[in-house]
Amino acid sequence: MSNLEQGKREFETGRWSKAYRLFQTVLRDHAPEVEAREVRLLMARCLAMMGEPEQAEAHLLEVKPELSDRDQALLEVFEAAWKDLEDTRRLTPAELKRRREQARNN
């Protein structure tokens, strides 16, 4: 299983910090079959879920200008990431702290 697929699996099971590290590896390794924009969007989703909305937003705003109407699948990932970001911003400070601690321990 590739690091990308493993990262997606980790994300879906709630191990966001592990998924984030795997996505970092994917970008670092520059695998030719990997869509870097998708990986960066997935990293933003991880950051949002880990309680880091500012960092997530920075990733999203960086990728957004690279997307066009032809990138329908990536636009859907972008929308999901933005929703995660908005949901994270609604969390209480205590919940954000809990998520950050959980991310550090995973």
Secondary structure as a PSIPRED ss2 file (coil, helix, strand):
# PSIPRED VFORMAT (PSIPRED V4.0)

   1 M C   1.000  0.000  0.000
   2 S C   1.000  0.000  0.000
   3 N H   0.000  1.000  0.000
   4 L H   0.000  1.000  0.000
   5 E H   0.000  1.000  0.000
   6 Q H   0.000  1.000  0.000
   7 G H   0.000  1.000  0.000
   8 K H   0.000  1.000  0.000
   9 R H   0.000  1.000  0.000
  10 E H   0.000  1.000  0.000
  11 F H   0.000  1.000  0.000
  12 E H   0.000  1.000  0.000
  13 T C   1.000  0.000  0.000
  14 G C   1.000  0.000  0.000
  15 R C   1.000  0.000  0.000
  16 W H   0.000  1.000  0.000
  17 S H   0.000  1.000  0.000
  18 K H   0.000  1.000  0.000
  19 A H   0.000  1.000  0.000
  20 Y H   0.000  1.000  0.000
  21 R H   0.000  1.000  0.000
  22 L H   0.000  1.000  0.000
  23 F H   0.000  1.000  0.000
  24 Q H   0.000  1.000  0.000
  25 T H   0.000  1.000  0.000
  26 V H   0.000  1.000  0.000
  27 L H   0.000  1.000  0.000
  28 R H   0.000  1.000  0.000
  29 D H   0.000  1.000  0.000
  30 H C   1.000  0.000  0.000
  31 A C   1.000  0.000  0.000
  32 P C   1.000  0.000  0.000
  33 E C   1.000  0.000  0.000
  34 V C   1.000  0.000  0.000
  35 E C   1.000  0.000  0.000
  36 A H   0.000  1.000  0.000
  37 R H   0.000  1.000  0.000
  38 E H   0.000  1.000  0.000
  39 V H   0.000  1.000  0.000
  40 R H   0.000  1.000  0.000
  41 L H   0.000  1.000  0.000
  42 L H   0.000  1.000  0.000
  43 M H   0.000  1.000  0.000
  44 A H   0.000  1.000  0.000
  45 R H   0.000  1.000  0.000
  46 C H   0.000  1.000  0.000
  47 L H   0.000  1.000  0.000
  48 A H   0.000  1.000  0.000
  49 M H   0.000  1.000  0.000
  50 M C   1.000  0.000  0.000
  51 G C   1.000  0.000  0.000
  52 E C   1.000  0.000  0.000
  53 P H   0.000  1.000  0.000
  54 E H   0.000  1.000  0.000
  55 Q H   0.000  1.000  0.000
  56 A H   0.000  1.000  0.000
  57 E H   0.000  1.000  0.000
  58 A H   0.000  1.000  0.000
  59 H H   0.000  1.000  0.000
  60 L H   0.000  1.000  0.000
  61 L H   0.000  1.000  0.000
  62 E H   0.000  1.000  0.000
  63 V H   0.000  1.000  0.000
  64 K H   0.000  1.000  0.000
  65 P H   0.000  1.000  0.000
  66 E H   0.000  1.000  0.000
  67 L C   1.000  0.000  0.000
  68 S C   1.000  0.000  0.000
  69 D C   1.000  0.000  0.000
  70 R C   1.000  0.000  0.000
  71 D C   1.000  0.000  0.000
  72 Q H   0.000  1.000  0.000
  73 A H   0.000  1.000  0.000
  74 L H   0.000  1.000  0.000
  75 L H   0.000  1.000  0.000
  76 E H   0.000  1.000  0.000
  77 V H   0.000  1.000  0.000
  78 F H   0.000  1.000  0.000
  79 E H   0.000  1.000  0.000
  80 A H   0.000  1.000  0.000
  81 A H   0.000  1.000  0.000
  82 W H   0.000  1.000  0.000
  83 K H   0.000  1.000  0.000
  84 D H   0.000  1.000  0.000
  85 L H   0.000  1.000  0.000
  86 E H   0.000  1.000  0.000
  87 D H   0.000  1.000  0.000
  88 T H   0.000  1.000  0.000
  89 R H   0.000  1.000  0.000
  90 R C   1.000  0.000  0.000
  91 L C   1.000  0.000  0.000
  92 T C   1.000  0.000  0.000
  93 P H   0.000  1.000  0.000
  94 A H   0.000  1.000  0.000
  95 E H   0.000  1.000  0.000
  96 L H   0.000  1.000  0.000
  97 K H   0.000  1.000  0.000
  98 R H   0.000  1.000  0.000
  99 R H   0.000  1.000  0.000
 100 R H   0.000  1.000  0.000
 101 E H   0.000  1.000  0.000
 102 Q H   0.000  1.000  0.000
 103 A H   0.000  1.000  0.000
 104 R H   0.000  1.000  0.000
 105 N H   0.000  1.000  0.000
 106 N C   1.000  0.000  0.000
